[in-house]
């Protein structure tokens, strides 16, 4: 049996990254252990990376935000001379399954987006200190930072050589960040993306591929000055302790996954995983210090960490699951009270981080390559940020009435958080996305904030898809899941991804929709992965043989 990919880690277990602290600054140092790949069959030479390297990076970014409020700026740099990062490991890409390659690119994109969000929303700015060449995904990692400082030594370069060398695309947002983020002219970007050697020194600066260059004799001083300048603009606190992200408790067996506040149950016959989120067991006290003292046990933080871990586990370790059935259990009033408490105290740095984690985790749910079905049943507690799970679904079913002896009908509740605090990749709330053709509908929904909505009210407001009664409930859900399991998963994934993000195109939707779609396609083409393709022949001395047909 294949060993499941594990996303739970912490700094003492890192093999590829080192953290150094000198508040208000920190350094995140990439020093890849070449023999410690996540799978056998390749070495991580020249600070190249695989999913294991990026799992550690994602963990470090999250810990810097929660555990280190005293850190106002982070410098990304290499622990190896002459090389920043050579990008995704070519041997890994050549030998990986198609599914792994696509999921790997998705995860690395989400991680780089987390860097950009930390800079924009958390006041924790990032500097890329390029003391050597940054190629492919290595340059894409640097592009996620606020400021790129390249050593000008005649050797160090930045490059995106995927097209000329590998017959694929820069898979972690490189093209989009060149044109949309750095606003580089498309003809210059065209030239740059077809140069195997990339651009060095003055040319890299002239083409705006980096923000600054410095000779070797002045490089370290320039790094120190720029990091201090970035830190000076931060609104993060000084003299406060962070929230320690204690290890997640999780058990796994053939039937599913179990956490403290969440469970996942597999049904192989229907190719489903039922994800049940459990609400808090009490309301929150008024005193922020009392809540803060709970640390990683704060219900919202604990549940979000569990949901994020579960989504990643399912993405990489349960590819046969076609549908996620999303449920909730608990007190809707207590969930709404927790949600209101977080909104009221949003100016506190640690509350801000919890709300931003909710944003990132819900985006991970939006980007799930599975059908999402939400069930609102008696005892459900979809309210506030948990109601976003309901609105993320491709379809939602709400029971009209009660089941058996349960006399309380199903309800859910809107709160202020549903009206823009947790935007999707398109920059819109899930409600605004749902009613994209009728913007006034969102404003009309505001009068419902704080009111438990039963099936009739939810149906009238357009907030659920169907409201079967007790007689039809089980049959309708069964027929839906059976029908979904009978369709082509490829067609469903394409359909769902196209339907989930109406509205404005943003850097994120371009990366996850347009670029990822093409990367997905290119990664299957013989020109890249065939026996005579560029990925298979890379480093062999043999030139790839391309089918020249344009399609």
Buried (B, 14 or more C-beta within 10 A) or exposed (E): EEEEBBBBBBEEEBBBBBBEEEEBBBBBBBBBEBEEBBBEEBBBBBBBBBBBBBBBBBBBBBBBBBBBBBBBBBBBBBBBEEBBBBBBBBBBBBBBEEBBBBBBBBBBBBBBBBBBBBBEBBBBBBBBBBBBBBBBBBBBBBBBBBBBBBBBBEEBBBBBBBBBBBBBBBBBBBBBBBBBEBEBEEEBBEEBBEBEEBBBBEBBBEBBBBBBBBEEEEBEEBBBBBBBEBBEEBEBBEEEEBBEBEEBEBEEEEEBBBBBBBBBBBBEEBBBBBBBBBBBEEBBEEEBEEBBEBBBEBBBBBBBBBBBBBBBBBBBBBBEBBBBBBBBBBBBBBBBBBBBBBBEBEEBBBBBBBBBBBBBBBBBBBBBBBBBBBBBBBBBBBBBBBBBBBBBBBBBBBBBBBBEEBEEBBBBBBBBBBBBBBBBBBBBBBBBBBBBEEEEBBEEBEEBBEEBBBBEBBBEBBBBBBBBEEEBBEEBBEEBBEEBBEEEBEEBBBBBBEEBBBEEBBBBBBBBBEBBBBBBEBBEBBBBBBEBBBBBBBEEEEEBBBEEEEE
